[in-house]
Amino acid sequence: MNYLIFGLEIITIVLWLVFGQHSLLSAIIGIVVIILISQLLHSWLHAR
């Protein structure tokens, strides 16, 4: 489960950078939000 969440996180970050906003600030905020959601999934699914 840990690798599945990590893989989804990497795919989501790449897609966000390719298709997301073109502003540097929004790209950074998006990556931080994706990482926070990933951390929540790790704790909720006990994947650590």
C-alpha positions in Angstrom: 0.0 0.0 0.0 2.9 2.3 0.8 4.3 2.0 -2.8 0.9 2.5 -4.3 0.4 5.8 -2.5 3.9 6.9 -3.3 3.4 6.1 -7.0 0.1 8.0 -7.1 1.8 10.9 -5.5 4.6 11.0 -8.1 2.1 10.7 -11.0 -0.1 13.5 -9.5 2.9 15.8 -9.1 4.0 15.2 -12.7 0.5 15.8 -14.0 0.2 18.9 -11.9 3.4 20.3 -13.2 2.6 19.5 -16.9 -1.1 20.4 -17.0 -1.5 22.7 -14.0 -1.1 26.3 -13.5 1.9 28.0 -15.1 2.7 30.2 -12.2 5.7 29.1 -10.0 3.8 30.0 -6.8 0.7 27.9 -7.7 3.0 25.0 -8.8 4.7 25.1 -5.4 1.4 25.3 -3.5 0.0 22.5 -5.5 3.0 20.2 -4.8 2.7 21.0 -1.0 -1.0 20.2 -1.0 -0.4 16.9 -2.9 2.3 15.9 -0.3 0.0 16.8 2.6 -2.8 14.7 1.1 -0.3 11.8 0.7 0.7 12.1 4.3 -2.9 12.0 5.4 -3.5 8.9 3.3 -0.5 7.2 4.8 -1.8 7.9 8.3 -5.4 7.0 7.6 -4.6 3.7 5.8 -1.8 2.8 8.3 0.7 2.5 5.4 3.7 3.5 7.4 
